[in-house]
Amino acid sequence: MRFNNFLSSFFRLIAVMENVLCSAGLFLTTFMAFFQVLNRYWFRFQIIWLNDVSLFVFIFTMFFAIPLTTREGEHTGVDVFVKTFFGASRIRTLGFNAFLKAVSIATIGVFMIPSWAFALRAAKYPQYATLVRWFNTSWLMQALFVCMALSLLHLVYGLICDTAEIRRLRKAGERG
């Protein structure tokens, strides 16, 4: 029971972190783009490097949107297909979703290998942006690996939850 509480708390913390990072990144990107437009067209003072910073913040935001959508199951479900072939059967729908998660886990597992190599190389040989000289673009490769790992974690957790729900529904069906 303690492990379940720990797991729930851990995934809630990750969910909050992902929500905050995505919300802050989207807000910051929007603010910087608006500020850049004001500078360029109203004040006639263009800050060239601000475009690059906005782009890097946007890329990080999109990277962290990947595990967020994986957590919510938004990009792996095809509702029309599921409803057409499985109808109202909750167990079959959960089984199909579990199958999709298993395929996604295998796919991410395959791509984690080169992503890990890229992240290690990026840590060993930093590359800096041209206009924003302090920004290490190698962080993008490291962030991509972290986001893939988070996605994998969400998929494994979702698969475990789906499997537990299928077992619970089968037991309830046997009793009822």
Backbone as a chain_set.jsonl record, in Angstrom:
{"seq": "MRFNNFLSSFFRLIAVMENVLCSAGLFLTTFMAFFQVLNRYWFRFQIIWLNDVSLFVFIFTMFFAIPLTTREGEHTGVDVFVKTFFGASRIRTLGFNAFLKAVSIATIGVFMIPSWAFALRAAKYPQYATLVRWFNTSWLMQALFVCMALSLLHLVYGLICDTAEIRRLRKAGERG", "coords": {"N": [[0.816, -1.196, 0.0], [1.961, 1.228, 0.76], [3.81, 1.547, -1.252], [2.155, 1.976, -3.47], [1.036, 4.442, -2.741], [3.361, 5.98, -2.742], [4.026, 5.758, -5.466], [1.797, 6.967, -6.685], [2.037, 9.574, -5.642], [4.533, 10.249, -6.702], [4.009, 10.233, -9.497], [2.081, 12.221, -9.597], [3.644, 14.429, -8.874], [5.436, 14.492, -11.055], [3.548, 15.033, -13.053], [2.675, 17.598, -12.296], [5.088, 18.976, -12.601], [5.499, 18.705, -15.397], [3.216, 20.02, -16.367], [3.651, 22.624, -15.366], [6.11, 23.294, -16.616], [5.368, 23.188, -19.349], [3.278, 25.081, -19.452], [4.57, 27.413, -18.509], [6.591, 27.622, -20.448], [5.076, 27.998, -22.798], [3.774, 30.394, -22.166], [6.004, 32.092, -21.8], [7.23, 31.966, -24.349], [5.185, 33.081, -25.932], [5.044, 35.635, -24.756], [7.655, 36.606, -25.317], [7.642, 36.622, -28.119], [5.582, 38.484, -28.599], [6.744, 40.732, -27.369], [8.967, 41.032, -29.018], [7.719, 41.707, -31.453], [6.569, 44.151, -30.723], [8.943, 45.582, -30.201], [10.146, 45.541, -32.739], [8.29, 46.724, -34.583], [6.987, 48.859, -33.347], [8.679, 50.284, -31.529], [10.842, 50.345, -33.149], [13.198, 49.03, -32.679], [15.063, 46.382, -32.91], [15.725, 43.305, -31.391], [17.824, 40.992, -32.121], [18.719, 38.448, -31.159], [16.656, 37.647, -29.548], [14.716, 36.3, -30.983], [15.949, 33.79, -31.399], [16.205, 32.855, -28.741], [13.503, 32.672, -28.098], [12.756, 30.664, -29.879], [14.29, 28.478, -28.876], [13.179, 28.173, -26.307], [10.594, 27.529, -27.075], [11.054, 25.065, -28.367], [11.926, 23.47, -26.198], [9.533, 23.539, -24.761], [7.805, 22.17, -26.495], [9.076, 19.685, -26.486], [8.602, 18.872, -23.828], [5.897, 18.718, -23.966], [5.431, 16.345, -25.18], [5.769, 14.081, -23.283], [3.672, 14.926, -21.647], [1.329, 14.733, -23.239], [1.484, 12.021, -23.683], [1.081, 11.065, -21.116], [-1.571, 11.835, -20.744], [-2.755, 10.316, -22.665], [-3.479, 11.223, -25.171], [-2.421, 11.228, -27.808], [-2.235, 8.624, -28.584], [-4.575, 7.259, -28.834], [-7.225, 6.16, -30.927], [-10.24, 7.007, -31.323], [-12.497, 6.517, -33.029], [-11.863, 4.144, -34.406], [-11.618, 2.374, -32.225], [-14.215, 2.475, -31.078], [-15.725, 1.519, -33.234], [-14.787, -1.135, -33.68], [-14.702, -2.336, -31.147], [-16.897, -1.555, -29.744], [-18.994, -1.121, -26.962], [-17.549, -2.51, -25.132], [-15.725, -2.456, -22.357], [-13.523, -3.902, -21.413], [-12.338, -4.916, -23.769], [-11.698, -2.525, -25.048], [-9.867, -1.428, -23.201], [-7.958, -3.444, -23.434], [-7.116, -3.103, -26.094], [-6.034, -0.518, -25.901], [-3.993, -1.075, -24.09], [-2.455, -2.739, -25.693], [-1.646, -0.868, -27.667], [-0.096, 0.788, -26.037], [1.921, -1.001, -25.314], [3.151, -1.439, -27.806], [4.015, 1.168, -28.276], [5.805, 1.446, -26.149], [7.765, -0.407, -26.915], [8.62, 0.833, -29.282], [9.611, 3.331, -28.361], [11.574, 2.293, -26.738], [13.371, 1.26, -28.649], [14.214, 3.643, -29.886], [15.371, 4.933, -27.76], [17.968, 4.097, -27.46], [19.727, 5.254, -29.553], [19.128, 7.875, -28.86], [20.09, 8.113, -26.259], [22.829, 7.852, -26.789], [23.221, 10.18, -28.32], [22.599, 12.102, -26.367], [24.643, 11.664, -24.496], [26.874, 12.301, -26.084], [26.277, 14.966, -26.567], [26.536, 15.983, -24.007], [29.222, 15.63, -23.62], [30.473, 17.06, -25.696], [29.833, 20.136, -25.941], [27.764, 22.393, -27.831], [27.363, 25.646, -28.922], [24.915, 28.217, -29.431], [24.602, 30.477, -32.25], [23.723, 33.229, -32.262], [22.835, 33.574, -29.654], [25.054, 33.295, -27.599], [25.598, 32.158, -25.101], [23.851, 30.077, -24.878], [23.65, 26.679, -24.73], [23.227, 24.52, -27.198], [23.306, 21.819, -27.099], [21.837, 21.082, -24.956], [19.328, 20.673, -25.934], [19.338, 18.109, -27.094], [19.785, 16.606, -24.809], [17.496, 17.226, -23.367], [15.595, 16.101, -25.048], [16.145, 13.364, -24.716], [15.487, 13.086, -21.976], [12.762, 13.679, -22.09], [11.854, 11.584, -23.688], [12.392, 9.483, -21.946], [10.625, 10.154, -19.867], [8.208, 9.866, -21.259], [8.295, 7.123, -21.777], [8.169, 6.203, -19.15], [5.584, 7.102, -18.419], [4.056, 5.588, -20.217], [4.62, 2.932, -19.398], [3.609, 3.002, -16.802], [0.911, 3.574, -17.422], [0.279, 1.243, -18.84], [0.516, -0.673, -16.81], [-1.554, 0.222, -15.135], [-3.773, -0.092, -16.885], [-3.712, -2.878, -17.248], [-4.193, -3.734, -14.619], [-6.769, -2.713, -14.311], [-8.171, -4.195, -16.257], [-7.935, -6.763, -15.146], [-9.375, -6.331, -12.779], [-11.936, -5.759, -13.81], [-12.499, -8.206, -15.056], [-12.555, -9.933, -12.839], [-14.733, -8.822, -11.504], [-16.687, -9.377, -13.378], [-16.715, -12.168, -13.285], [-17.697, -12.603, -10.734], [-20.141, -11.349, -10.876]], "CA": [[0.0, 0.0, 0.0], [2.852, 2.394, 0.801], [4.419, 1.697, -2.575], [1.133, 2.602, -4.322], [0.97, 5.86, -2.366], [4.576, 6.604, -3.258], [3.911, 5.821, -6.919], [0.807, 8.003, -7.011], [2.635, 10.878, -5.334], [5.601, 10.471, -7.66], [3.44, 10.59, -10.795], [1.45, 13.546, -9.454], [4.733, 15.403, -8.912], [5.877, 14.583, -12.453], [2.474, 15.701, -13.803], [2.735, 19.031, -11.973], [6.296, 19.505, -13.232], [5.264, 18.811, -16.836], [2.23, 21.09, -16.588], [4.29, 23.923, -15.108], [7.09, 23.553, -17.676], [4.678, 23.477, -20.615], [2.55, 26.349, -19.323], [5.539, 28.503, -18.433], [7.248, 27.736, -21.749], [4.132, 28.594, -23.74], [3.606, 31.797, -21.781], [7.255, 32.811, -22.066], [7.384, 32.069, -25.799], [4.194, 34.056, -26.402], [5.464, 36.957, -24.293], [8.846, 37.049, -26.053], [7.241, 36.939, -29.498], [4.85, 39.751, -28.542], [7.726, 41.765, -27.074], [9.781, 41.219, -30.219], [6.907, 42.439, -32.429], [6.527, 45.543, -30.251], [10.259, 46.189, -30.432], [10.455, 45.675, -34.156], [7.394, 47.577, -35.365], [6.528, 50.055, -32.66], [9.84, 51.023, -31.03], [11.862, 50.3, -34.203], [14.427, 48.55, -32.058], [15.003, 44.938, -33.012], [16.685, 42.51, -30.627], [17.932, 39.842, -33.008], [18.885, 37.191, -30.437], [15.417, 37.28, -28.863], [14.065, 35.271, -31.814], [16.567, 32.498, -31.115], [15.819, 32.441, -27.393], [12.098, 32.258, -28.195], [12.743, 29.371, -30.557], [14.8, 27.451, -27.968], [12.161, 27.962, -25.269], [9.492, 26.826, -27.73], [11.468, 23.678, -28.595], [11.841, 22.801, -24.903], [8.114, 23.402, -24.439], [7.252, 21.084, -27.307], [9.634, 18.425, -25.999], [7.911, 18.475, -22.608], [4.501, 18.424, -24.306], [5.38, 14.931, -25.596], [5.352, 13.227, -22.162], [2.379, 15.376, -21.132], [0.271, 14.107, -24.04], [1.56, 10.588, -23.438], [0.429, 10.851, -19.824], [-3.011, 12.009, -20.913], [-3.227, 9.35, -23.66], [-4.13, 11.985, -26.227], [-1.947, 10.978, -29.161], [-2.153, 7.2, -28.895], [-5.9, 6.677, -28.997], [-8.015, 6.452, -32.116], [-11.57, 6.712, -30.792], [-13.418, 5.978, -34.028], [-11.468, 2.753, -34.61], [-11.931, 1.613, -31.02], [-15.672, 2.368, -30.95], [-16.24, 0.697, -34.331], [-14.425, -2.541, -33.555], [-14.862, -2.897, -29.805], [-18.191, -1.143, -29.218], [-19.067, -0.646, -25.581], [-16.809, -3.431, -24.267], [-14.659, -1.758, -21.632], [-12.347, -4.779, -21.327], [-11.677, -4.945, -25.081], [-11.119, -1.198, -25.275], [-8.663, -1.361, -22.379], [-6.982, -4.352, -24.026], [-6.548, -2.463, -27.279], [-5.173, 0.578, -25.431], [-2.797, -1.699, -23.518], [-1.654, -3.17, -26.846], [-1.017, 0.332, -28.225], [0.955, 1.222, -25.113], [3.033, -1.949, -25.426], [3.841, -1.132, -29.069], [4.695, 2.45, -28.063], [6.95, 1.18, -25.262], [8.801, -1.038, -27.745], [9.132, 1.842, -30.214], [10.459, 4.264, -27.608], [12.752, 1.53, -26.32], [14.307, 1.212, -29.774], [14.778, 4.973, -30.129], [16.117, 5.403, -26.586], [19.379, 3.738, -27.608], [20.473, 6.352, -30.184], [18.896, 9.118, -28.122], [21.044, 8.09, -25.148], [24.155, 8.139, -27.364], [23.234, 11.607, -28.67], [22.625, 12.883, -25.126], [25.994, 11.555, -23.947], [27.775, 13.086, -26.929], [25.95, 16.375, -26.347], [27.106, 16.366, -22.717], [30.682, 15.615, -23.733], [30.912, 18.078, -26.646], [28.795, 21.17, -26.026], [27.716, 23.271, -28.993], [26.673, 26.866, -28.526], [24.156, 28.895, -30.477], [25.365, 31.536, -32.909], [23.333, 34.556, -31.796], [22.749, 33.529, -28.193], [26.302, 32.561, -27.404], [25.606, 31.45, -23.823], [22.916, 28.962, -24.91], [24.236, 25.42, -25.164], [22.2, 23.803, -27.963], [23.372, 20.411, -26.717], [20.773, 20.859, -23.982], [18.148, 20.19, -26.655], [19.459, 16.654, -27.215], [19.623, 16.049, -23.48], [16.076, 17.367, -23.028], [14.866, 15.114, -25.837], [16.284, 12.071, -24.048], [14.699, 13.133, -20.734], [11.339, 13.609, -22.458], [11.582, 10.209, -24.126], [12.358, 8.666, -20.73], [9.351, 10.454, -19.199], [7.147, 9.231, -22.048], [8.386, 5.696, -21.505], [7.674, 6.019, -17.792], [4.128, 7.251, -18.46], [3.48, 4.446, -20.935], [4.726, 1.752, -18.544], [2.626, 3.202, -15.72], [-0.412, 3.413, -18.022], [0.1, -0.186, -19.15], [0.27, -1.343, -15.53], [-2.906, 0.609, -14.701], [-4.738, -0.75, -17.774], [-3.712, -4.308, -16.934], [-4.877, -3.891, -13.333], [-8.197, -2.452, -14.543], [-8.705, -5.361, -16.974], [-8.064, -7.84, -14.153], [-10.463, -5.971, -11.87], [-13.195, -5.93, -14.528], [-12.721, -9.642, -15.256], [-12.975, -10.491, -11.561], [-16.106, -8.343, -11.249], [-17.542, -10.109, -14.313], [-16.824, -13.529, -12.798], [-18.544, -12.584, -9.543], [-21.483, -10.831, -11.185]], "C": [[0.864, 1.266, 0.0], [3.479, 2.654, -0.565], [3.433, 2.355, -3.536], [0.994, 4.082, -4.018], [2.187, 6.614, -2.878], [4.486, 6.801, -4.762], [2.929, 6.905, -7.347], [1.368, 9.397, -6.767], [3.726, 11.235, -6.339], [5.043, 10.922, -9.011], [2.668, 11.907, -10.741], [2.498, 14.646, -9.516], [5.253, 15.585, -10.337], [4.833, 15.325, -13.288], [2.491, 17.2, -13.548], [3.935, 19.666, -12.653], [6.082, 19.703, -14.739], [4.27, 19.931, -17.15], [2.847, 22.469, -16.408], [5.274, 24.267, -16.222], [6.408, 23.924, -18.997], [3.942, 24.815, -20.554], [3.509, 27.536, -19.306], [6.228, 28.712, -19.777], [6.349, 28.39, -22.786], [3.914, 30.073, -23.445], [4.842, 32.609, -22.136], [7.48, 32.998, -23.566], [6.428, 33.117, -26.371], [4.606, 35.47, -26.013], [6.664, 37.464, -25.088], [8.508, 37.39, -27.497], [6.486, 38.266, -29.547], [5.808, 40.913, -28.29], [8.598, 42.064, -28.292], [9.012, 41.993, -31.29], [6.8, 43.901, -32.018], [7.846, 46.253, -30.524], [10.495, 46.482, -31.908], [9.601, 46.738, -34.844], [6.948, 48.848, -34.649], [7.703, 50.904, -32.195], [10.962, 51.117, -32.059], [13.242, 49.914, -33.656], [14.37, 47.027, -32.009], [16.104, 44.291, -32.18], [16.778, 41.157, -31.34], [17.979, 38.525, -32.237], [17.619, 36.742, -29.727], [14.628, 36.234, -29.667], [14.631, 33.89, -31.528], [16.193, 31.986, -29.73], [14.371, 31.95, -27.399], [11.988, 30.881, -28.842], [13.209, 28.253, -29.634], [13.798, 27.147, -26.855], [10.979, 27.193, -25.858], [9.829, 25.348, -27.951], [11.408, 22.891, -27.289], [10.387, 22.557, -24.509], [7.491, 22.257, -25.225], [7.806, 19.731, -26.884], [8.883, 17.952, -24.762], [6.408, 18.29, -22.825], [4.349, 16.958, -24.731], [5.018, 14.031, -24.409], [4.003, 13.636, -21.567], [1.242, 14.732, -21.918], [0.301, 12.59, -23.903], [0.851, 10.249, -22.136], [-1.091, 10.903, -19.959], [-3.604, 11.036, -21.933], [-3.879, 10.014, -24.856], [-3.671, 11.605, -27.631], [-1.897, 9.494, -29.515], [-3.517, 6.569, -29.147], [-6.566, 7.1, -30.293], [-9.448, 6.038, -31.769], [-12.505, 6.061, -31.792], [-13.127, 4.501, -34.261], [-11.899, 1.894, -33.427], [-13.437, 1.414, -30.891], [-16.274, 1.475, -32.038], [-15.989, -0.79, -34.087], [-14.699, -3.153, -32.182], [-16.159, -2.475, -29.128], [-18.102, -0.627, -27.798], [-18.284, -1.539, -24.621], [-15.616, -2.714, -23.635], [-13.386, -2.607, -21.59], [-11.608, -4.807, -22.664], [-11.025, -3.6, -25.407], [-9.839, -1.034, -24.472], [-7.567, -2.269, -22.934], [-6.316, -3.76, -25.251], [-5.611, -1.318, -26.876], [-3.886, 0.039, -24.816], [-1.868, -2.187, -24.631], [-0.928, -1.977, -27.481], [0.116, 0.835, -27.331], [2.16, 0.309, -25.187], [3.836, -1.7, -26.7], [4.619, 0.182, -28.929], [5.919, 2.285, -27.165], [8.093, 0.557, -26.06], [9.435, -0.025, -28.691], [10.057, 2.821, -29.499], [11.716, 3.553, -27.138], [13.806, 1.451, -27.412], [14.985, 2.57, -29.971], [15.524, 5.546, -28.926], [17.612, 5.151, -26.742], [20.153, 4.841, -28.338], [20.282, 7.686, -29.459], [19.852, 9.224, -26.931], [22.453, 8.432, -25.648], [24.272, 9.621, -27.735], [23.33, 12.474, -27.416], [24.006, 12.835, -24.484], [26.995, 12.38, -24.749], [27.532, 14.583, -26.726], [26.515, 16.859, -25.017], [28.626, 16.484, -22.798], [31.206, 16.752, -24.613], [29.829, 19.146, -26.793], [28.919, 22.007, -27.299], [26.867, 24.478, -28.626], [26.003, 27.523, -29.721], [24.982, 30.038, -31.061], [25.003, 32.923, -32.381], [23.238, 34.643, -30.279], [23.916, 32.673, -27.726], [26.357, 31.771, -26.094], [24.712, 30.213, -23.843], [23.571, 27.734, -25.514], [23.148, 24.627, -25.888], [22.247, 22.296, -27.707], [22.306, 20.074, -25.678], [19.518, 20.324, -24.667], [18.185, 18.668, -26.79], [19.272, 15.988, -25.858], [18.154, 16.125, -23.044], [15.235, 16.361, -23.8], [14.959, 13.736, -25.185], [15.451, 12.028, -22.77], [13.212, 13.002, -21.047], [10.955, 12.236, -22.981], [11.499, 9.279, -22.918], [11.062, 8.906, -19.953], [8.177, 9.812, -19.935], [7.123, 7.729, -21.802], [7.833, 5.381, -20.119], [6.148, 6.111, -17.74], [3.46, 6.06, -19.145], [3.514, 3.172, -20.086], [3.705, 1.84, -17.413], [1.2, 3.02, -16.245], [-0.719, 1.968, -18.354], [-0.191, -0.976, -17.877], [-1.147, -1.044, -15.036], [-3.978, -0.061, -15.564], [-4.843, -2.239, -17.468], [-4.439, -4.569, -15.619], [-6.384, -3.682, -13.491], [-8.855, -3.614, -15.287], [-8.915, -6.521, -15.997], [-9.229, -7.572, -13.205], [-11.811, -6.185, -12.54], [-13.508, -7.408, -14.768], [-13.186, -10.312, -13.973], [-14.404, -10.078, -11.235], [-17.096, -9.065, -12.139], [-17.757, -11.548, -13.874], [-17.753, -13.61, -11.595], [-19.977, -12.242, -9.878], [-22.084, -11.534, -12.267]], "O": [[0.544, 2.248, -0.67], [3.657, 3.797, -0.984], [3.828, 3.204, -4.336], [0.848, 4.892, -4.933], [2.076, 7.732, -3.38], [4.823, 7.866, -5.279], [3.207, 7.671, -8.27], [1.194, 10.295, -7.591], [3.83, 12.382, -6.774], [5.541, 11.88, -9.602], [2.609, 12.63, -11.736], [2.274, 15.683, -10.141], [5.484, 16.713, -10.774], [5.184, 16.149, -14.132], [2.34, 17.989, -14.481], [3.832, 20.757, -13.215], [6.441, 20.744, -15.288], [4.468, 20.696, -18.094], [2.597, 23.376, -17.201], [5.282, 25.393, -16.72], [6.826, 24.861, -19.677], [3.985, 25.591, -21.508], [3.293, 28.533, -19.994], [6.429, 29.85, -20.202], [6.797, 29.235, -23.561], [3.875, 30.9, -24.355], [4.733, 33.694, -22.709], [7.88, 34.078, -24.002], [6.822, 33.942, -27.196], [4.532, 36.393, -26.824], [6.69, 38.627, -25.492], [9.041, 38.357, -28.041], [6.723, 39.082, -30.437], [5.696, 41.961, -28.927], [8.925, 43.221, -28.559], [9.589, 42.845, -31.966], [6.922, 44.794, -32.857], [7.867, 47.382, -31.015], [10.986, 47.551, -32.269], [10.12, 47.56, -35.599], [6.568, 49.819, -35.304], [7.728, 52.11, -32.437], [11.917, 51.87, -31.875], [14.281, 50.399, -34.104], [13.695, 46.456, -31.152], [17.269, 44.683, -32.258], [15.915, 40.295, -31.175], [17.322, 37.566, -32.642], [17.511, 35.578, -29.339], [13.952, 35.384, -29.087], [13.879, 32.921, -31.423], [15.894, 30.802, -29.568], [14.052, 30.935, -26.78], [11.211, 30.038, -28.395], [12.595, 27.186, -29.604], [13.596, 25.985, -26.504], [10.429, 26.304, -25.207], [8.981, 24.48, -27.744], [10.899, 21.77, -27.266], [10.049, 21.494, -23.987], [6.73, 21.464, -24.671], [7.088, 18.732, -26.919], [8.558, 16.771, -24.648], [5.721, 17.758, -21.953], [3.256, 16.398, -24.648], [4.048, 13.278, -24.504], [3.275, 12.794, -21.043], [0.287, 14.235, -21.322], [-0.74, 11.94, -23.997], [0.111, 9.268, -22.059], [-1.804, 10.103, -19.353], [-4.826, 10.941, -22.055], [-4.75, 9.42, -25.492], [-4.472, 11.659, -28.565], [-1.55, 9.145, -30.643], [-3.589, 5.44, -29.632], [-6.48, 8.258, -30.701], [-9.82, 4.872, -31.905], [-13.238, 5.138, -31.436], [-14.052, 3.691, -34.309], [-12.473, 0.819, -33.604], [-13.891, 0.302, -30.622], [-17.236, 0.752, -31.779], [-16.889, -1.61, -34.271], [-14.905, -4.362, -32.073], [-16.49, -2.979, -28.055], [-17.248, 0.197, -27.471], [-18.353, -1.338, -23.409], [-14.63, -2.409, -24.305], [-12.284, -2.072, -21.719], [-10.38, -4.731, -22.69], [-9.933, -3.551, -25.972], [-8.834, -0.555, -24.997], [-6.389, -1.913, -22.91], [-5.106, -3.892, -25.437], [-4.528, -1.167, -27.442], [-2.816, 0.621, -24.995], [-0.647, -2.064, -24.528], [0.259, -2.064, -27.795], [1.163, 1.257, -27.823], [3.298, 0.776, -25.132], [5.066, -1.744, -26.676], [5.748, 0.293, -29.407], [6.951, 2.915, -27.397], [9.25, 0.945, -25.902], [10.651, -0.025, -28.88], [11.156, 3.107, -29.976], [12.801, 4.136, -27.137], [15.0, 1.562, -27.134], [16.194, 2.635, -30.197], [16.236, 6.541, -29.06], [18.43, 5.906, -26.216], [21.149, 5.328, -27.804], [21.182, 8.526, -29.452], [20.361, 10.305, -26.635], [23.176, 9.201, -25.015], [25.306, 10.243, -27.49], [24.058, 13.466, -27.4], [24.491, 13.848, -23.982], [27.848, 13.066, -24.186], [28.477, 15.372, -26.717], [26.929, 18.012, -24.903], [29.235, 17.324, -22.136], [32.248, 17.339, -24.323], [28.992, 19.054, -27.692], [30.018, 22.289, -27.777], [25.773, 24.333, -28.081], [26.456, 27.404, -30.859], [25.939, 30.507, -30.443], [25.897, 33.715, -32.081], [23.534, 35.685, -29.694], [23.77, 31.474, -27.489], [27.106, 30.798, -26.002], [24.791, 29.383, -22.937], [23.994, 27.748, -26.67], [22.235, 24.112, -25.243], [21.314, 21.579, -28.069], [21.917, 18.914, -25.537], [18.732, 19.604, -24.05], [17.159, 18.011, -26.616], [18.665, 14.921, -25.769], [17.637, 15.195, -22.426], [14.265, 15.825, -23.264], [13.962, 13.018, -25.109], [14.777, 11.031, -22.509], [12.487, 12.294, -20.348], [9.841, 11.772, -22.74], [10.643, 8.396, -22.865], [10.466, 7.96, -19.438], [7.262, 9.277, -19.308], [6.057, 7.136, -21.638], [7.111, 4.4, -19.942], [5.497, 5.292, -17.092], [2.416, 5.585, -18.696], [2.541, 2.418, -20.061], [3.02, 0.864, -17.108], [0.373, 2.385, -15.59], [-1.848, 1.512, -18.172], [-1.055, -1.853, -17.875], [-1.854, -1.941, -14.576], [-4.981, -0.545, -15.039], [-5.941, -2.795, -17.433], [-5.215, -5.519, -15.516], [-7.18, -4.392, -12.876], [-9.988, -3.978, -14.974], [-9.955, -7.179, -16.023], [-9.983, -8.485, -12.869], [-12.73, -6.728, -11.927], [-14.668, -7.813, -14.689], [-14.089, -11.149, -13.991], [-15.195, -10.886, -10.748], [-18.22, -9.341, -11.721], [-18.842, -12.1, -14.058], [-18.508, -14.572, -11.451], [-20.914, -12.757, -9.268], [-23.211, -11.226, -12.654]]}, "num_chains": 1, "name": "protein.A"}
